[in-house]
Amino acid sequence: MSLTFSHVRKQYYDGTHRSRPPEETLQAIEPLMDEIGVVSVEDVTHLDRLGIPCFSVFRPTAAIGSAKYHAGKGKGPVQAKVSAMMEAIERYSGEYRCDFMEYASFEALGIRRALDPADLILPRPLEENEKLHWTPAFDLLNDEEILVPSNAVFHPYDCLGQTVPLFISDTNGLASGNVIEEAVLHALLEVIERDALSRAERRHSMGTRLSVGETGPVREILDLYAGHGIEIHLWLLEGRTGIPTVAAAADDTLTKDPSLLVMGAGTHLDPEIAALRALTEVAQSRASQLQGGRVNPDRQHLLERIGYDRMKRINKEWFCDAPSTSIEGLANLATDYFDEDIGVALEEIGKEAERVLVCDLSRTPVPVVRVIVPGFEVSHMNKDRMVKKR
């Protein structure tokens, strides 16, 4: 396979960067919901007192090991609805569906044809001549095709009874878009985000507190939270690239509900968009928790037994004191074109990684990709894949 990017101009900038407005995306993807098994698209904004738009999509035919509910958020209802539906499409597309997988050992394939599985931060050592499933990917840094373990491509990964999984599969780097350039960019940003979160958790340090000026979209949402008795602790995580990852930890001081001690994160070339994504993800997490209390009361009861104060102690790094920096002082690396943004991201990632791998998993007219950056940390998704302390 090969991958060539077109010069795609951004057409929408309100809270996110897209190649077309959400209304047009909605018109294009609504007819696909039946095909991918979606039976309901629910507005769950009313579950929370905030009023930040959140939607939930139910896909009961999801593969075993995959989520049946898909959440979405946005500045407006259409954005949130599209967000949830696009997530459903990417999760559907990321499932293994009798795709061809080569079956061989790494030793048999050789380092010129295949990625060394050890580069994926494995929870166990690979046996000598252990046979694995392999899927072709395109390396954006080296402009070549290479085979990668299928375990890192599909979610849920199906070993077909032929091999032992290397690790529990996940959705890190799985993204959809109106065009493939949009999908690749958002997948790259997600990999950067999860790496930064993993490093923060491993070091028990959220990095630097992030201050925000008195005006602008980020301040408006912060004031909305404050007006409802929710304290937001905004952090700039210490990542390994110059692309900002912002985390927002929420403390509901009115309800003191332990299940609502949630965190959201966002990575974007534009620091303001990164912060907005983190803040709206907090709203999405709150809505999901409130909805989950209806469908999973046992989990809700467990959190209630743990209690609010204990949960805050467990996550004390979210709320501790730290030096502060201003969001206005952060560089905006975003351009007006998706392919140029990809170029910026690759330049940053290339300082830390030898390969950036892309698998095209599109199964509908909506492009879906999996991006894998060997060596970037993933323990935020899978605690078994923790790098050794340095």
NORJO-V882271 format. One record per helix or strand of 3 or more residues. SS is the DSSP state (H for helix, E for strand). FROM is the first residue (numbers start at 1). TO is the last residue. If there is no record, write none. Layout:
SS|FROM|TO / SS|FROM|TO
//
This chain:
H|22|36 / E|40|43 / H|45|47 / E|54|58 / E|69|73 / H|77|94 / E|102|105 / H|106|109 / H|117|120 / E|131|139 / E|144|149 / H|150|152 / E|174|177 / H|180|203 / E|208|211 / H|217|227 / E|230|236 / E|245|252 / H|258|260 / E|263|267 / H|271|295 / H|297|306 / H|308|314 / H|316|318 / E|324|326 / H|327|329 / H|338|349 / E|357|360 / E|367|372
//
